[in-house]
Amino acid sequence: MRHQKTINHLGRTSAHRKAMLSNMASSLILHKRITTTLAKAKALRTYVEPLINRSKDDSTHSRRVVFSYLQNKEAVTELFREISKKIMERPGGYTRILKTGMRAGDNADMCFIELVDYNEALLGKKDDVKAKTTRRGRSGGKKDEEGEKKTAAPTVDAEVKKSKKAAATSEDTSEENK
């Protein structure tokens, strides 16, 4: 029975799995985004998020602990110098998984896993959304001689009003001529 056995072994031995996750974590830290299968991304998230959390405390001990997991000096330096400054205020959830579809060869679920604070495309969209107002209608515009707003394409209501005014003025002029 598999009670309380929650780790995904990913079809690998323990040493192979640790080496693979270490390499993937180093690549994620250095490149900020990697493409992988959904199962590996979920396993990588549980592997790398505690390491990112540990980088908030820049001490010799925490650097050594992170290095024992990553085995890559450049990744450790990048994590403690650049990434830790960006995630200092964030309480958790340092990675994001975005599904991209199925792989052509074996139909495996593929995805991106990325560091949350480093996706410029999504950060740019958030800034644009904040800048946009909630108004839906067209702002003021030029008005014609009767005081009504001019629009590019006249609406049905505007046409009805103009026809009523034209009919009323034609009736007034016909009464004056009698």
Buried (B, 14 or more C-beta within 10 A) or exposed (E): EEEEEEEEEBEEEEEEBBEBBBBBBBBBBBEBBBEBBBBBBBBBBEBBBEBBBBBBEEEEEBBEBBBEBBBBEEBBBBBBEBBBEEBEEEEEEBBBBEEEEEEEEEEBEBBBBBBBBBBEEEEEEEEEEEEEEEEEEEEEEEEEEEEBEEEEEEEEEBEEBBEEEEEEEEEEEEEEEE
